[in-house]
Structure formats: C-alpha cells, structure tokens
Amino acid sequence: MSKYLIDKFLYLVDRDPELVERYRDDPRGTVDWWEAERANELLNSHTGEASTWLRFTDAEREALAAHDYVRLFELGAHPFLTLTLFIAMFERDHAEPLAFQKEYAVRLAHFSLPYPDIAT
C-alpha cells in the first residue's frame, strides 16, 4: 500500500480545477489516466524527471474510483487531503452550508482513537 501515492493523487487533483471536474465526472477514467501518466512524476520537479515504480494497489484504485473517502481513510489517506478534494467535488450538491462536511464527519464517526496511521 502506498499512502504517499494516494495522498499525492488527492493533493494534485485538488489543486487543478479541471482535474477536480474530470475526477467528479469520470472517476475510474481519471484514476487510470493519472496512475499511468502522472503518478511517477516527481513533486516539484521541473526537469521532466520521473520514477517508474509507483502504482496503486487494487484496494486503493477501487476506493479512488468509487469516491469512497471512508475506505481511503481506512487505507491511511490523510483526512484533510480527502476532505478538501471531496468538498470541491460534492459541496455544491448540498443545499445547506457545511452539509458535506457534516456528512463526512458522520460517515467517519465510527472510527475511534487511535485513527489509522496517516504518516507517509
């Protein structure tokens, strides 16, 4: 399992409005494309340098493709990265202010301390 790769996906997709929309509309296609084309790019590299070994596990790929933020949390994805991306994608679907954040809290309420390790 690569918590680093999950967090990298969440972080980079959240910072690109076009990718946010692409991920909202075509999650599996976006995950597959990102893993093939962007997963191995080095963060903050302007030289075109890349690695070759980073891949999602099947569980990670499925959770990302299903927009399953509860499963992502179970897998060790950072909750703030997950929350900010999913707010960008789904807050607009709720009429009340903070409605998505409240839903997120309810869906994660069954977790108790200590939470899954979010260190990368």
C-alpha positions as CSV (number, residue, x, y, z in Angstrom):
1,M,0.0,0.0,0.0
2,S,1.2,3.5,-0.8
3,K,-0.2,6.1,1.4
4,Y,2.2,8.5,-0.3
5,L,0.6,7.8,-3.8
6,I,-2.9,8.2,-2.5
7,D,-2.1,11.5,-0.8
8,K,-0.2,12.7,-3.9
9,F,-3.3,12.0,-6.1
10,L,-5.6,13.8,-3.6
11,Y,-3.2,16.7,-3.3
12,L,-2.5,17.2,-7.0
13,V,-6.1,16.6,-8.3
14,D,-7.4,19.1,-5.7
15,R,-5.1,21.8,-7.0
16,D,-6.3,21.6,-10.6
17,P,-9.9,22.7,-11.2
18,E,-10.1,20.8,-14.5
19,L,-8.9,17.6,-12.8
20,V,-11.4,18.1,-10.0
21,E,-14.2,18.1,-12.6
22,R,-12.7,15.2,-14.5
23,Y,-12.5,13.1,-11.3
24,R,-16.0,14.0,-10.3
25,D,-17.4,13.1,-13.8
26,D,-15.2,10.1,-14.6
27,P,-13.6,8.8,-11.5
28,R,-12.3,5.5,-12.9
29,G,-11.0,7.0,-16.1
30,T,-9.3,9.8,-14.2
31,V,-7.7,7.4,-11.7
32,D,-6.5,5.1,-14.5
33,W,-5.1,8.0,-16.6
34,W,-3.5,9.7,-13.5
35,E,-1.8,6.4,-12.5
36,A,-0.5,5.8,-16.0
37,E,0.5,9.4,-16.8
38,R,1.2,11.3,-13.6
39,A,1.8,9.0,-10.7
40,N,5.5,8.7,-11.3
41,E,6.2,12.4,-11.9
42,L,8.3,13.8,-9.1
43,L,6.7,16.5,-7.0
44,N,8.2,20.0,-7.7
45,S,10.4,18.7,-10.5
46,H,10.8,21.0,-13.5
47,T,13.2,18.8,-15.2
48,G,10.9,16.0,-16.5
49,E,12.5,13.6,-14.1
50,A,10.3,10.7,-13.1
51,S,10.3,7.4,-11.2
52,T,8.9,4.2,-12.7
53,W,7.7,2.0,-9.8
54,L,4.7,3.8,-8.2
55,R,1.4,2.0,-8.6
56,F,-1.9,2.0,-6.6
57,T,-2.9,-1.3,-5.0
58,D,-6.2,-2.7,-6.2
59,A,-7.9,-1.6,-3.0
60,E,-6.6,2.0,-3.4
61,R,-7.6,2.1,-7.1
62,E,-11.1,0.8,-6.3
63,A,-11.6,3.3,-3.4
64,L,-10.4,6.2,-5.5
65,A,-12.6,5.1,-8.4
66,A,-15.6,4.8,-6.1
67,H,-15.1,8.2,-4.4
68,D,-15.1,6.1,-1.2
69,Y,-13.5,8.5,1.2
70,V,-14.3,6.3,4.2
71,R,-12.3,3.4,2.6
72,L,-9.5,5.9,1.7
73,F,-9.3,6.9,5.4
74,E,-9.1,3.2,6.4
75,L,-6.3,2.8,3.9
76,G,-4.4,5.7,5.5
77,A,-5.2,8.6,3.2
78,H,-4.7,11.9,5.0
79,P,-8.2,13.1,6.1
80,F,-7.6,16.8,5.3
81,L,-6.5,16.0,1.8
82,T,-9.5,13.7,1.3
83,L,-11.9,16.3,2.8
84,T,-10.7,19.2,0.8
85,L,-10.9,17.4,-2.5
86,F,-14.3,15.9,-1.8
87,I,-15.6,19.3,-0.7
88,A,-14.5,20.7,-4.0
89,M,-16.4,17.9,-5.8
90,F,-19.5,17.5,-3.7
91,E,-20.3,20.5,-1.5
92,R,-22.3,22.0,-4.4
93,D,-24.7,19.1,-4.3
94,H,-25.9,20.1,-0.8
95,A,-28.3,23.0,-0.1
96,E,-27.2,23.7,3.4
97,P,-23.8,25.3,4.3
98,L,-21.3,22.8,5.6
99,A,-23.6,19.9,4.7
100,F,-20.9,17.8,3.0
101,Q,-18.5,18.4,5.9
102,K,-21.2,17.1,8.3
103,E,-21.9,14.1,6.1
104,Y,-18.1,13.4,6.0
105,A,-18.0,13.5,9.8
106,V,-21.0,11.2,10.2
107,R,-19.6,8.7,7.8
108,L,-16.2,8.6,9.7
109,A,-17.8,8.7,13.1
110,H,-17.4,5.0,13.7
111,F,-13.6,5.5,13.9
112,S,-12.1,5.9,17.4
113,L,-8.7,6.9,18.5
114,P,-6.1,5.9,17.6
115,Y,-7.0,6.7,14.0
116,P,-5.3,4.8,11.2
117,D,-1.7,5.9,10.7
118,I,-1.6,8.8,8.2
119,A,2.2,9.2,8.1
120,T,3.7,8.8,4.7
